[in-house]
């Protein structure tokens, strides 16, 4: 794996936010949800397409804190504009386990 400089890592804005809305995304090529995440006053509410339907229901996601990259360019996913990348780890079977803080924190806090 290629090494990156610490300065490059610090360019990636990774923050904690709380899921405020989840909808089915039947038009997605792979099973996914449309997810809205509140990152507090500085960043606001951003939306994402999240392929996490294997392990999470819509109710599981609602009010859950997640970790996401908030400064990647928006990406068109079907008719939906994904503004953030919610982070998770991909297991051997392809299912995604979401990253989250181990206790509740203020929305918008940066990961460092």
ABEGO torsion letter per residue (X at the ends): XBBBBAAAAAABBBBBBBBABBBBBAABABBBBBBBBBAEAAAEBBBBBBBAAAABBAAAABGBBBBBBAABBBBBBEABBBABBBBBBBBAAGBBBBBBBABBBBBGBBBX
